[in-house]
Amino acid sequence: MARLRSMIFGLPMCIAISACANTYGQPKNAPEPAYMAPDIQGLELDFDIDKQDLRTIPGTSSELLSGIGFITNNDSTVREVPTILLVMLDKRQKIIFSQDIVPYEKVIAPGETIEVTYLAKGFPTDAETLEFSWKP
C-alpha cells in the first residue's frame, strides 16, 4: 500500500518538476553540464554569436557552420592554449553534435588575444543551441 501511495504522489511530482525544467530551463545555480569544463582562471573564451555563419552548400541540402572566436590571456604568465569544445543541442537540450576546435597557437602570452577559427559540417539541422567551452 505504501508503495502504491508513493507512486500516486511521486509520479505527478516528477512529471511537474520535469515539465517546469523543460519549460523554464535549469535554475541559475545549477551546475555546468558534464560536457563543459570549468572556466580556466586567466583565460577568457569569446565566441560572439554574430561572428558565426551558417550556409547551405549549393546544390545540396548540407550545411556548413563557420566562425571565429577569441582567447584572451588575462594572466601575468604565459599559458598553454587548451582545446575548445563546440556543442550543438536540440530543443530538449540534448547533445546532437560535438566537435573539438584545436587552436593553431599552442601558447598565449600575458595580455595577448588570439583568433580561433573553425568549420563544422555533418551536423543535424535540428540544432537549437550552439555552445562553446573548454574541452574537459
PyRosetta script that sets phi, psi and omega in degrees:
from pyrosetta import init, pose_from_sequence

init()
pose = pose_from_sequence("MARLRSMIFGLPMCIAISACANTYGQPKNAPEPAYMAPDIQGLELDFDIDKQDLRTIPGTSSELLSGIGFITNNDSTVREVPTILLVMLDKRQKIIFSQDIVPYEKVIAPGETIEVTYLAKGFPTDAETLEFSWKP")
pose.set_psi(1, -42.3)
pose.set_omega(1, 179.8)
pose.set_phi(2, -63.1)
pose.set_psi(2, -36.8)
pose.set_omega(2, 179.4)
pose.set_phi(3, -65.3)
pose.set_psi(3, -40.8)
pose.set_omega(3, 178.3)
pose.set_phi(4, -63.7)
pose.set_psi(4, -42.4)
pose.set_omega(4, 178.3)
pose.set_phi(5, -61.4)
pose.set_psi(5, -43.7)
pose.set_omega(5, -179.4)
pose.set_phi(6, -66.6)
pose.set_psi(6, -33.1)
pose.set_omega(6, 177.0)
pose.set_phi(7, -69.5)
pose.set_psi(7, -41.3)
pose.set_omega(7, -178.4)
pose.set_phi(8, -65.1)
pose.set_psi(8, -41.6)
pose.set_omega(8, -178.6)
pose.set_phi(9, -88.4)
pose.set_psi(9, -32.6)
pose.set_omega(9, -175.6)
pose.set_phi(10, -75.6)
pose.set_psi(10, -40.3)
pose.set_omega(10, -177.3)
pose.set_phi(11, -63.0)
pose.set_psi(11, -48.8)
pose.set_omega(11, 177.7)
pose.set_phi(12, -61.0)
pose.set_psi(12, -34.6)
pose.set_omega(12, 178.9)
pose.set_phi(13, -65.2)
pose.set_psi(13, -44.2)
pose.set_omega(13, 177.7)
pose.set_phi(14, -61.8)
pose.set_psi(14, -41.4)
pose.set_omega(14, 178.7)
pose.set_phi(15, -64.2)
pose.set_psi(15, -43.3)
pose.set_omega(15, -179.7)
pose.set_phi(16, -63.7)
pose.set_psi(16, -43.8)
pose.set_omega(16, 178.9)
pose.set_phi(17, -64.0)
pose.set_psi(17, -43.8)
pose.set_omega(17, 178.6)
pose.set_phi(18, -62.5)
pose.set_psi(18, -41.8)
pose.set_omega(18, 179.6)
pose.set_phi(19, -64.0)
pose.set_psi(19, -42.1)
pose.set_omega(19, 178.6)
pose.set_phi(20, -64.1)
pose.set_psi(20, -45.4)
pose.set_omega(20, 179.7)
pose.set_phi(21, -64.2)
pose.set_psi(21, -37.8)
pose.set_omega(21, 179.8)
pose.set_phi(22, -69.3)
pose.set_psi(22, -38.2)
pose.set_omega(22, -177.9)
pose.set_phi(23, -78.6)
pose.set_psi(23, -47.7)
pose.set_omega(23, -172.4)
pose.set_phi(24, -102.8)
pose.set_psi(24, -6.6)
pose.set_omega(24, -179.7)
pose.set_phi(25, 86.1)
pose.set_psi(25, 176.0)
pose.set_omega(25, -179.5)
pose.set_phi(26, -74.0)
pose.set_psi(26, 154.8)
pose.set_omega(26, 175.6)
pose.set_phi(27, -61.0)
pose.set_psi(27, 153.2)
pose.set_omega(27, -177.7)
pose.set_phi(28, -62.3)
pose.set_psi(28, -26.1)
pose.set_omega(28, -179.9)
pose.set_phi(29, -93.6)
pose.set_psi(29, 11.1)
pose.set_omega(29, 177.9)
pose.set_phi(30, -68.1)
pose.set_psi(30, 145.4)
pose.set_omega(30, 179.8)
pose.set_phi(31, -65.7)
pose.set_psi(31, 156.8)
pose.set_omega(31, 176.6)
pose.set_phi(32, -60.4)
pose.set_psi(32, 147.4)
pose.set_omega(32, 176.0)
pose.set_phi(33, -58.3)
pose.set_psi(33, 153.8)
pose.set_omega(33, -175.3)
pose.set_phi(34, -62.1)
pose.set_psi(34, -26.9)
pose.set_omega(34, -178.9)
pose.set_phi(35, -76.3)
pose.set_psi(35, -11.8)
pose.set_omega(35, -179.4)
pose.set_phi(36, -98.8)
pose.set_psi(36, 132.0)
pose.set_omega(36, 174.7)
pose.set_phi(37, -80.3)
pose.set_psi(37, 154.3)
pose.set_omega(37, 177.1)
pose.set_phi(38, -66.2)
pose.set_psi(38, 161.8)
pose.set_omega(38, 176.8)
pose.set_phi(39, -57.5)
pose.set_psi(39, 148.9)
pose.set_omega(39, 177.5)
pose.set_phi(40, -103.1)
pose.set_psi(40, 117.2)
pose.set_omega(40, -176.7)
pose.set_phi(41, -57.5)
pose.set_psi(41, 129.2)
pose.set_omega(41, 178.1)
pose.set_phi(42, 94.9)
pose.set_psi(42, -19.6)
pose.set_omega(42, 178.5)
pose.set_phi(43, -109.9)
pose.set_psi(43, 132.3)
pose.set_omega(43, 179.5)
pose.set_phi(44, -114.5)
pose.set_psi(44, 128.8)
pose.set_omega(44, -179.4)
pose.set_phi(45, -105.9)
pose.set_psi(45, 126.2)
pose.set_omega(45, -176.7)
pose.set_phi(46, -134.2)
pose.set_psi(46, 104.4)
pose.set_omega(46, 174.0)
pose.set_phi(47, -118.6)
pose.set_psi(47, 90.1)
pose.set_omega(47, -179.9)
pose.set_phi(48, -68.8)
pose.set_psi(48, 131.9)
pose.set_omega(48, -177.1)
pose.set_phi(49, -60.8)
pose.set_psi(49, -27.9)
pose.set_omega(49, 179.2)
pose.set_phi(50, -69.7)
pose.set_psi(50, -14.8)
pose.set_omega(50, -179.6)
pose.set_phi(51, -101.3)
pose.set_psi(51, 13.9)
pose.set_omega(51, 177.4)
pose.set_phi(52, -108.2)
pose.set_psi(52, 138.8)
pose.set_omega(52, -172.9)
pose.set_phi(53, -129.9)
pose.set_psi(53, 125.6)
pose.set_omega(53, 178.7)
pose.set_phi(54, -109.5)
pose.set_psi(54, 124.8)
pose.set_omega(54, -179.4)
pose.set_phi(55, -133.6)
pose.set_psi(55, 149.4)
pose.set_omega(55, 173.8)
pose.set_phi(56, -94.4)
pose.set_psi(56, 133.7)
pose.set_omega(56, 178.4)
pose.set_phi(57, -71.2)
pose.set_psi(57, 124.6)
pose.set_omega(57, -178.2)
pose.set_phi(58, -55.8)
pose.set_psi(58, 136.6)
pose.set_omega(58, 178.3)
pose.set_phi(59, 82.0)
pose.set_psi(59, 0.2)
pose.set_omega(59, 179.2)
pose.set_phi(60, -136.1)
pose.set_psi(60, 174.9)
pose.set_omega(60, 173.8)
pose.set_phi(61, -102.9)
pose.set_psi(61, 6.1)
pose.set_omega(61, -179.3)
pose.set_phi(62, -75.3)
pose.set_psi(62, 146.4)
pose.set_omega(62, 178.9)
pose.set_phi(63, -117.5)
pose.set_psi(63, 149.7)
pose.set_omega(63, 175.0)
pose.set_phi(64, -118.2)
pose.set_psi(64, 137.4)
pose.set_omega(64, 173.8)
pose.set_phi(65, -116.2)
pose.set_psi(65, 122.7)
pose.set_omega(65, 177.0)
pose.set_phi(66, -127.6)
pose.set_psi(66, 157.2)
pose.set_omega(66, -179.0)
pose.set_phi(67, -170.6)
pose.set_psi(67, 176.9)
pose.set_omega(67, -178.1)
pose.set_phi(68, -137.0)
pose.set_psi(68, 144.2)
pose.set_omega(68, 176.6)
pose.set_phi(69, -145.5)
pose.set_psi(69, 178.0)
pose.set_omega(69, -176.7)
pose.set_phi(70, -137.0)
pose.set_psi(70, 145.5)
pose.set_omega(70, 172.5)
pose.set_phi(71, -120.0)
pose.set_psi(71, 127.3)
pose.set_omega(71, 179.4)
pose.set_phi(72, -117.0)
pose.set_psi(72, 135.2)
pose.set_omega(72, 176.2)
pose.set_phi(73, -96.6)
pose.set_psi(73, 104.2)
pose.set_omega(73, 178.1)
pose.set_phi(74, -91.9)
pose.set_psi(74, 6.6)
pose.set_omega(74, -178.3)
pose.set_phi(75, -88.9)
pose.set_psi(75, 171.6)
pose.set_omega(75, 179.5)
pose.set_phi(76, -98.2)
pose.set_psi(76, 5.8)
pose.set_omega(76, 179.7)
pose.set_phi(77, -126.4)
pose.set_psi(77, 158.6)
pose.set_omega(77, 174.7)
pose.set_phi(78, -66.3)
pose.set_psi(78, 136.7)
pose.set_omega(78, -177.1)
pose.set_phi(79, -124.1)
pose.set_psi(79, 149.3)
pose.set_omega(79, 171.3)
pose.set_phi(80, -73.4)
pose.set_psi(80, 145.5)
pose.set_omega(80, 179.2)
pose.set_phi(81, -93.3)
pose.set_psi(81, 114.6)
pose.set_omega(81, -178.4)
pose.set_phi(82, -79.0)
pose.set_psi(82, 165.1)
pose.set_omega(82, 175.0)
pose.set_phi(83, -73.2)
pose.set_psi(83, 146.3)
pose.set_omega(83, 179.7)
pose.set_phi(84, -105.2)
pose.set_psi(84, 146.6)
pose.set_omega(84, 178.2)
pose.set_phi(85, -112.4)
pose.set_psi(85, 123.3)
pose.set_omega(85, 173.4)
pose.set_phi(86, -98.2)
pose.set_psi(86, 128.8)
pose.set_omega(86, -178.6)
pose.set_phi(87, -130.3)
pose.set_psi(87, 134.2)
pose.set_omega(87, 173.1)
pose.set_phi(88, -110.6)
pose.set_psi(88, 135.1)
pose.set_omega(88, -178.9)
pose.set_phi(89, -118.9)
pose.set_psi(89, 147.8)
pose.set_omega(89, 175.3)
pose.set_phi(90, -86.1)
pose.set_psi(90, -173.4)
pose.set_omega(90, -175.8)
pose.set_phi(91, -65.5)
pose.set_psi(91, -17.8)
pose.set_omega(91, 176.9)
pose.set_phi(92, -92.6)
pose.set_psi(92, 6.5)
pose.set_omega(92, -178.1)
pose.set_phi(93, 65.7)
pose.set_psi(93, 30.3)
pose.set_omega(93, 175.5)
pose.set_phi(94, -94.8)
pose.set_psi(94, 137.6)
pose.set_omega(94, 179.9)
pose.set_phi(95, -67.7)
pose.set_psi(95, 124.9)
pose.set_omega(95, 177.2)
pose.set_phi(96, -117.2)
pose.set_psi(96, -9.5)
pose.set_omega(96, 178.6)
pose.set_phi(97, -163.3)
pose.set_psi(97, 141.8)
pose.set_omega(97, 172.7)
pose.set_phi(98, -146.3)
pose.set_psi(98, 150.9)
pose.set_omega(98, -179.2)
pose.set_phi(99, -151.6)
pose.set_psi(99, 138.2)
pose.set_omega(99, 174.3)
pose.set_phi(100, -78.7)
pose.set_psi(100, 141.7)
pose.set_omega(100, 172.4)
pose.set_phi(101, -117.7)
pose.set_psi(101, 113.9)
pose.set_omega(101, -178.5)
pose.set_phi(102, -102.4)
pose.set_psi(102, 110.9)
pose.set_omega(102, 179.4)
pose.set_phi(103, -63.1)
pose.set_psi(103, 148.3)
pose.set_omega(103, 179.5)
pose.set_phi(104, -65.7)
pose.set_psi(104, -42.2)
pose.set_omega(104, 179.5)
pose.set_phi(105, -76.2)
pose.set_psi(105, 139.3)
pose.set_omega(105, -178.8)
pose.set_phi(106, -98.1)
pose.set_psi(106, -22.2)
pose.set_omega(106, 177.2)
pose.set_phi(107, -134.3)
pose.set_psi(107, 157.4)
pose.set_omega(107, 179.6)
pose.set_phi(108, -134.9)
pose.set_psi(108, 130.5)
pose.set_omega(108, -177.4)
pose.set_phi(109, -77.4)
pose.set_psi(109, 160.4)
pose.set_omega(109, 177.6)
pose.set_phi(110, -58.3)
pose.set_psi(110, 134.4)
pose.set_omega(110, 178.6)
pose.set_phi(111, 77.7)
pose.set_psi(111, -4.9)
pose.set_omega(111, -176.8)
pose.set_phi(112, -84.7)
pose.set_psi(112, 149.1)
pose.set_omega(112, 172.8)
pose.set_phi(113, -121.4)
pose.set_psi(113, 129.9)
pose.set_omega(113, 178.0)
pose.set_phi(114, -114.9)
pose.set_psi(114, 151.9)
pose.set_omega(114, 179.9)
pose.set_phi(115, -94.5)
pose.set_psi(115, 139.7)
pose.set_omega(115, 179.1)
pose.set_phi(116, -126.1)
pose.set_psi(116, 127.5)
pose.set_omega(116, 177.2)
pose.set_phi(117, -117.5)
pose.set_psi(117, 157.6)
pose.set_omega(117, 179.0)
pose.set_phi(118, -152.0)
pose.set_psi(118, 163.5)
pose.set_omega(118, 174.4)
pose.set_phi(119, -140.8)
pose.set_psi(119, 128.3)
pose.set_omega(119, 179.1)
pose.set_phi(120, -124.6)
pose.set_psi(120, 138.6)
pose.set_omega(120, 175.3)
pose.set_phi(121, -145.6)
pose.set_psi(121, 165.2)
pose.set_omega(121, 179.4)
pose.set_phi(122, 79.4)
pose.set_psi(122, 23.0)
pose.set_omega(122, -179.6)
pose.set_phi(123, -100.1)
pose.set_psi(123, 154.7)
pose.set_omega(123, 177.9)
pose.set_phi(124, -64.9)
pose.set_psi(124, 146.7)
pose.set_omega(124, -176.9)
pose.set_phi(125, -83.3)
pose.set_psi(125, -2.6)
pose.set_omega(125, -180.0)
pose.set_phi(126, -93.5)
pose.set_psi(126, 19.4)
pose.set_omega(126, 178.1)
pose.set_phi(127, -66.6)
pose.set_psi(127, 136.2)
pose.set_omega(127, 179.8)
pose.set_phi(128, -110.7)
pose.set_psi(128, -29.6)
pose.set_omega(128, -174.0)
pose.set_phi(129, -131.8)
pose.set_psi(129, 140.2)
pose.set_omega(129, 177.6)
pose.set_phi(130, -119.9)
pose.set_psi(130, 125.5)
pose.set_omega(130, -178.7)
pose.set_phi(131, -129.3)
pose.set_psi(131, 146.0)
pose.set_omega(131, 176.1)
pose.set_phi(132, -123.9)
pose.set_psi(132, 137.6)
pose.set_omega(132, 176.9)
pose.set_phi(133, -154.0)
pose.set_psi(133, 172.0)
pose.set_omega(133, 172.0)
pose.set_phi(134, -71.1)
pose.set_psi(134, 143.6)
pose.set_omega(134, 178.6)
pose.set_phi(135, -74.3)
pose.set_psi(135, 131.2)
pose.set_omega(135, 179.5)
pose.set_phi(136, -65.2)
pose.dump_pdb("model.pdb")
